[in-house]
Amino acid sequence: MPEASNRRNKIMPSILSADFANLQREIERVPGADALHIDVMDNHFVPNLTLGLPVVEAIRTITDKFLDIHLMIEDPDVWAPAYAEAGAESVTFHLEAAKAPVRLARELRSKGARVGMALKPATPVEPYAELLAEIDMILIMTVEPGFGGQKFLDLTLPKITKARELINGRGGDIWLQVDGGVSAETIERAAGAGADAFVAGSAVFGADDPDSMISSLRSLADKA
């Protein structure tokens, strides 16, 4: 199982923006990625339908990259553990959808996965401060979840800052991830607010040289 990156700022390309007909080739174009971010949507929790467990299992067979699963689905309590069993190193579920988040987090950890809790742009982070002991990552959505290619919402920056304050107060190895509209134009603002893990889809896979873009994004985050 790949180890979690020890870089200060981690770039995690979202395959939602990759060519689904050539996923292996697309994955091979981003050797410098700290992880592959895989969005799972069910057309219920969000108004879009993407891929599911069989595709994640197939991806696991063709790469040893760290797999960062983002479940935008109803009933993650039922479905999330299977992604850990499939070999994903990190599984993130939405607190808006989870019925028993502590129990789910502990089950995922028992299966060897890091645990992420995700929040939509309008969901405050403060009510979930006590859950930090149970998780390894907070994901702040910087767009409304469901579709790639959206514009970064600056209104989420204060929430990123608050999440960073909570993490620093807690201590430990908890990542602060942002997802949505991350690009060369926005990553410094997100990093300056406190994020240290960045999901970038179209900015990476839409570039002429995706791996070079990963390096550029990481450099920009490091400067913030």
ABEGO torsion letter per residue (X at the ends): XBBBBABABBBBBBAAABBAABAAAAAAABAABABBBBBBBAGAABBBBBBBAAAAAAAAAABABBBBBBBBBBGAAAAAAAAAAAGBABBBBBAAABABAAAAAAAAAAAGBBBBBBBBAABBAAAAAAAAAABABBBBBABBBGBBGBBBBAAAAAAAAAAAAAAAAAEEBBBBBBBEGBBAAAAAAAAAAGBABBBBBAAAAABABAAAAAAAAAAAAAAX
